[in-house]
């Protein structure tokens, strides 16, 4: 095609456009200028093409982030996922041990329900600290920092607890354990929640927590009732588990330092405090955080007090009461493994509402049918439907939050939610001191209804942010 001289004159300044403009058009293929576009614009007087380019000189900045990781690619991710699952296995053992050991702590320290319940409340301080520092640790130290701070804090706590110190010191040790749990809970949920097939992989991650919760009361109860050992000998096992995790976690996450994290999660605001503030200003973060706070409170309230409830209200033997807690955690484990494959197919928002409805119905059976065997079955099935809710909530958050807010938002929500393991079981214990342990049932029922109401406020997942690109205005 022959181009008029006046058109060439008009186009001359545009040919000398800076390289940044060319780079912007490379990153957005649909706006790339090709010969056809030039030909079309030159059918007029040549000014239309120049006008279009001037409009494109200030496009909305686009951040291109790394594509979603896979659990098995690169190969090192296989070991990292295994170590993350092992970390949540220890967390499950930690949380479920409280309920199994409460009757023996009461006797050993000659304390009331309210005082003993402080072991539920004390980790709250640790969880709050972990939520505050999680994003900063990622920005400065990367996942490597989580890999040695999380297991290290738990190891130190278990060493102190194993020495059966005075009760105030025991409470401080559980604060340290809460800090380690909060770091790992937030970090590994945010990381795996942003993977391909997140529902399924998170199902295995949280099934590991459930498996720890299943084995912990079984081991602790057997050591005390069958082996004649003191309650604190259980923490010798926890020392070994946490010590092994300290070595393996640091080995597999060694290359994941702060610089790599910043490169993999670019943002227009590079300051860690800015990202945290941005995440906390997003209503999705708070909906998920409050939902998880109540959910974890339900989970640990049942797991923590069912032994006492079965013993005093259902007249079960100590070993049988411990088995009721084991059945509950086994139900959670199986629910996370099985229902995780269903959740993604029907959608996280609807799935959680269905699971909450089923759990509420089974809780009513547990509450209203005064039969020991019916209670065993109902509490196990209730655990089954409660199981997949935490991982499903994390996946929903990854779909609704911008990628650069995943660590700050999801990490905060997970750590904040873990505080539910402290506040609500403590409240149950305090009320049980005055009204009796039977108050567990109506309190949990009210929490189930409240959790459904909170989850119903979550926006439609059709508004999800694309996983691989995001727009920053």
Secondary structure, DSSP 4 states (H G I P E B T S, - for coil): -PPPHHHHHHHHHHHT--HHHHHHHHHSGGG---HHHHHHHTTTTSHHHHHHHHHGGGPPPEEEPPPPPBTTBSTHHHHHHHHHHHHHHHHHHHHHHHHHHHHHHHHHHT--HHHHTHHHHTHHHHHHHHHHHHHHHHHHHHHHHHHHHHHHHHHHHHHHHHTT--HHHHHHHHHHHHHHHHHHHHHHHHHHHTSTTHHHHHHHHHHHHHHHHHHHHHHHHIIIIIT---GGGHHHHHHHHHHHHHHHHHHHTTT--HHHHHHHS--S---HHHHHHHHHTSHHHHHHHHHHHHHHHHHHHHHHHHHHHHHHTS---HHHHHHHHHHHHHHHHHHHHHTHHHHHHH-HHHHHHHHHHHHHHHHHHHHH---HHHHHHHHHHHHHHHHTHHHHHHHHHHHHS-GGGIIIIIHHHHHHHHTHHHHHHHHHHHHHHHH-TTHHHHHHHHHHHHHHHHHTTSPPGGGPPPSSEEE--
